[in-house]
Structures are given as C-alpha cells and as structure tokens.
Amino acid sequence: MSDVKNLIIKGREVVEDSWHVLRAPEAADGGVAPEADAIAALPVPAGKVIVPVAVWNAQRESLLARAEAGEIGVWIASDERPEALKDDLSKFAVIAVDFPKFTDGRGYSIAYNLRTRLGWTGELRAIGDVLRDQLFSMQRVGFDAYATRPDRSIHDALKGLSDFSETYQASVDQKVPLFRRHARNVGVKDGDAGYGI
C-alpha cells in the first residue's frame, strides 16, 4: 500500500480514506483475467482492507480476528448477491459495492437490498466507476460513502449529493412519497375526487 492518502466522500464531506481496496491485478492488454482461485488466494495486506467476497469466503477463518477488530470490510461485485454475506454482515466495518461501469445499475439494487432486506446499518460505500451524476441516486438507495473516479474532481462530485431539493418516490432515504408528504386542501366537487389537484 502506498503512503498517498486517497480522498472519499463520507457524510457529505470530503475526508481521507483509511481503507485500501484489494483488487486482483488487471489482465494485460488482451490477456486473460485472473481465475477465481487466483483471486481467492490474494494476500491481504496489513491495515484496513476491503476485500472481494471471493477472498473473504476463501480466507474467512484467517481474517475473522481482523474483521472483529474493525480492519476488514468486503466489496461486492455487481454480479454477486449480498444475501451470500447475511450471516457475516455484523463482522464488517464497511461494505462496498463495485460499479465496473457507470452504466451498470445493479449496484443500486445491491445497496437497496443490503439496507432494506438485510438490515445493514454500517458504512455502505460505492467504489469503481463512480461519477457525480450518480451520487444523488446512490444516496437514495442507502450509500453513505463514495470513492469517486480519480480522474474527476471529488469536490465537484460532492455537489452531486444536493442536485435536487425534493424527491418524488419513496426509497431508503425517504420512506414516504411526495404525494403523501404534501398537505392539500382537496375537496370533491361534482363527483370529481381529483378536483383542485
């Protein structure tokens, strides 16, 4: 791990990131991507590390003590299911969801399911190809930390959390849709229940 501090957005502030995301080495140009066994056998460096689900599953017993000490988090790929971790959720200090491309929306469903179905209340981080335009929607489904692309201004991305002042639909961040939150003095006139809307 390098001594260079990365920045993330957490709690609507830009802060230094104390976590290292463990990733498999990239395949060389035209090369073959690493096999699942090779990914599972990746060495986990000292310090706070967010490991792939495959590494957690393969090295669970050796990582348990570090996880309980708050040094291990896990990241979920967009083609993995969060339910596979339901028995271990309480062991992680952070869960990250990887967005391999900004056009891949599966991470939103993963985050929503972690918050609503699995009851995850800890830090939920978006990693990968994360851009300003996504942050507002990401916060709606439960993300509260964002590791934006390094080639973009993180301070500009922070503004994306407040792009909109109101939301119509219910979600993790707002349980009641706008039409239920807005008080109207609506009466019925001539049998038209929508009169005055």
Order of alpha helices (4+ residues) and beta strands (2+ residues): beta-beta-beta-alpha-beta-alpha-beta-beta-alpha-beta-alpha-beta-alpha-alpha
